[in-house]
Amino acid sequence: MRIALYTLVTAVVLLVAAPDAAAQPAGGVIAGIVVDAATGEPLPGAAVRLRELERGKATDLDGRFRFEAVPARATTLAVRFLGYLPLEQRVQVAPGEIVHVTLALEASALDLPGLVVTGTTRERGVAETYQPTAVLAGRELQRALAPSLAETLQDVPGLHAAYNGPAASQPTIRGMGGDRVLILEDGQRTGDLATTAADHAVSLDPLSAERIEVVRGPAGLLYGSNALGGVINVWRGDVPRARPDRLGGTVTSTAESVNRSAGGQLTLSAPAGPLAVRVEAGGRRAGDTRTPAGTLPSSDLATVSAAAGASLVGGWGFAGAAYRFFDTTYGVPGTFNGETIPGAHEGGVEIAMRRHVLRFEAAHLAGFGPIETLEADGHLTRYLHDEIEDHSGGEPHYGARFAQTSADLALTARHSHALGAFTTEGALGLSGFGRDLSVRGGYTGTRAATEAGGAAFVYEEFGRAPLRFQLGARYDLRRIAPTDGRPIRLRDREVPVRARTFGAASASAALLLDARPGWTLGLSVARAFRSPAPEELYSDGPHLADYSFNVGNPDLDPEIGHGADLFVRVTRPRLSFDVAAFVNRIDGYIYYRPTGELDYRERRFPVFQATGDDALFLGFEGRAQAEVLPRLVLDAAAGYVRATRSGDPLPAIPPLSGRVEARYEVGPLSAALGWSAAARQHRVPAAVPSPLDPDVLIRPERPTDGYGLLHASLGLRFERLGAVHTLALHAHNLTDAEWRDHLSRIKEVAPQPGRNLRLTSRAAF
C-alpha cells in the first residue's frame, strides 16, 4: 500500500505543479461535418475522435460535430462509421481560431476495427499496434452481446469461453485462461475474483460497453504481470473526458429465447456548467438454459448495475471521478437430467456477488516542457462474494464467503517529437497497488492473504516511414503474505507457509513495416512474467467448481514467458486481412498436478498439487474479409493452439476452430448466414493411476468430438424521433444440434446451449 500512496502523492504534486488553465494559451475550435464521399449526404452518428486528447463525440443528425478548447497544436481527427472506411486527418489549431473541416468517407461493406488504446500509449488504429489486436464495436458488438464477456468474445480469433454455465464463463486467449488473462474496465483492473476459480464470474455486463479491445499475447509491459495470455479491456467511459454539447445517450435492450432472458441499459451524458456528467443504469434476468438434451438446472442469473461520473473539463484537460455498482446472483450447474456432474455439488451452487468501485482520473493534456500529457488514475474496489450450497431450514448455508478490498494507482507521462520525417514518442509510468482478501465459510480451500506492490515502466516508439520500432522495459515488485500461517498438509508431511516477495523485469521489442499502402508486416518479441496467485501458494481445501481438492505450494517460482508474434495486416477498400503466428515458452508454468490421492477430509475429492513446469504454446489465428460482389462480403476466421508440458499435452486447450460468414447489405438492411466449427480435440493429458486402485488408469481429461453450427442474422438501421436506431436479430445453432465444447467444465454430462434467438436494439440520441 505504501507504494500506492507514494504514487498518489506524486500524481497530485505533478498535476498541481503543472501550468493551470489560465497560464495556457487560448485554445481553438474544430468544427466539421462528416459526409458520404460519393453522394455528399451527411452521416449522423459517426464517431469522431481527437486522438491525442482522447476526446470524442458522435455527429448530430446533420452530420456535424464541434470540439471546443482544443490546444494550439497539431492534432489528429479520426472518424469511424459503420459501413465506411475509417479516415484520419491532421489538423493544425491556432489560439482563438475556428478550423472548419469536411471529412468524406468511402463506403465499404467490411466490418473494420476502430481505434484502440489497450497495449499502447495513446489512441491509434489497429493497423498501428505492435501486437495482434482486435476491437469489437458497433454492429459487430451488438450482434455478439451475450450475458457474459466470454460468450460475447467467443467469435474473436484466438478467444474461447471456458464454460461452467452461462454466467460462470471465463475468456481464454491462445489456450491460456484464469490469472493469465488480464481483464480491465476502462483501462483498470476489475478487482474481482474471476480468475481464481472456474465458478467465479467476471463482474461486469458487456451490455453497456462502447467497445471491447483484445490484445493477444504477452501484454504486461503497460499493465504489469498476469498478462501472459493477453488483455481484454471493456470501455465504457465512466469518467467523462470531454464535455458534451447537449444531453445524449443510448438505450439498449436485449432478449434471448434459450434462457428466456431480458435485459436493458440506459446511458446518459450531459453538460452541467463546466462539468461533464455521465449516468448509467441497467439490469438483466435469465432463467435456466435450454440444451438440445433438456434444460440445465441452476444456470439462471439476475444482474443489476449502475454508475455515475462527473468531470471538470477544460482546454488543459480534465479531472473527474465515478462510482460503479454491480450486483448479480447466478447458478453453477451441479446435475443434468438426474446425473451429477463429476465432483460437482449435487443440485448446483448459487453465487451472490457484489462489487463497488470508486474511480478517479485526471489528465493535463495541453502539454508543458517536454511532456505532452500527464495522466493520473486510480480506483478503490470493494468486492463481496458468497457461495450458497443450500437453503436448508430456511437459512442459506455458505460454503465460502470472500471479501476483497483492492486499490490501484498509476501516473503516466507521455511525449512525442518530430525531427523532419523521423518521429519519436513514448511514455514513462509509475504504479502501485494493494489487495486484502478475507475468506470465511465451512467449505473453502482458499486462504486469506494480503498483497502489495509497485512497478515502473518506459515505452518508446521511433522510426521513419515506412519502418517503425518499439522498445520497452518494466520492473514489477510484489509481496504476498497469508494471514493464516498454519502449514499446508501434503500427503504425510506438512509444508510451512510464509510470505513471498517476487520481483521481475519485463521487456518488449517490435517493428512494423508498411510494405505498401494498406499492407503492414509486424514482428514482436516479449519477455513477461506472472507471480503465483495466493490460491496457488496457499490453497488447502476443496474447490467445487474445479471438482477437486487443491493444495498450494508455498515454494513456487514465478512464471517467465518468452514469446514472439509474426503478423500481416491488410486494410483495403474491398479487402481486410489480419493473420498472426505465435510461439510462447513459459518457464515454471503453474498447473494443478493430480497426486493420485483422495482428500484427507472426506475421501471424496481427488487431490491436485500446484506445480511449476516448463510449457510451450504455439499456433496461429487470423481473419479475412473480402467484398466479392457489391455489398456482399465473405468473412472467415480461424485459430489453433498447440500446448505441451514435458511432452504431454496441457489440459483445457481448444482445438482447431473457425467460422465463415456471408453478409449482404442493401441500404439500411443487412443479412448474414454463417457456419462455425471446431475439430475433434484428441490431444489430452495422459492417463494417471486411480487414487482408489493404482492398477486402474483414469483420464484427467477426455477427448471431445468436433461440431459444426449454423447461424444467421438480420439487421436494420434507421432514424426516428431524433435518434439513430439499430436492430439486430441473431439466430445461433439454427438446427438445434447437440454439441460439446472442449473447454466446457460440464461437457461429460451436459451439452452446450441449443437453438437461440437473440434480439438486440440500440437507440443513440
JOLIN-V653179 format. One line per field, one symbol per residue. psi: psi as a letter, one per 20 degrees, with the letter a starting at -180 (. if undefined). A space follows every 50 residues. Layout:
# JOLIN-V653179
psi: ???
This chain:
# JOLIN-V653179
psi: hghgggggggggghhhhqprhhiqqprapopaqprphgijqqnqjqopqo ghikqrrqqaijjqrpprlpqnrprpppppppjqqqqqpppppqpjqopp qpooppqpiqnqqbqqipjrirprqhiiqjqpqqporcggghhiprhqgg hhjiippiqrpoplrhgmpqqqpkipaciioppqokjqqhkakhiiqijp qplqpjhjphqpqpoprpkigiiaakkhhappoophlgopiqoqhrpraq opqqqqhhjlqqqqppppqqqnciqpppqqqrrqpqaqpprijrpoqlkr qpqpqqqpqqqopahhcrprrqpppppqprqoqhqpkippppirppirpp ppqppppoqppqpoiiqpcipgqpqpqrqpppppopoohrlpjiqqoohq pqpppqqqqqpppqrqqpncipqqqaqqqqqqrqpopqprrjlqipqqrq qqarqqqpppqqappjpqqpqqqqpqpppppqiojqqppocjrppqprqq pppqqqqqqrqponhrpippqqpqqqprrpqqqhhhgjqmaqoghilrop proijqrqpppoqqppqppporhjpppoqqqqpopopkpproppijrqqi gilgqqppppqpqqqppqarqrppppnhrpjopppqqqqqpppqolipqq rlpqrprrqqqpqppociqqqqprpqqqrpoinqqqqqqpihoiippqph pqqpqrrpqprqqqqpprppkjqoppppopopmhjlqpqpphjpijhigp rrqbppppppqppp.
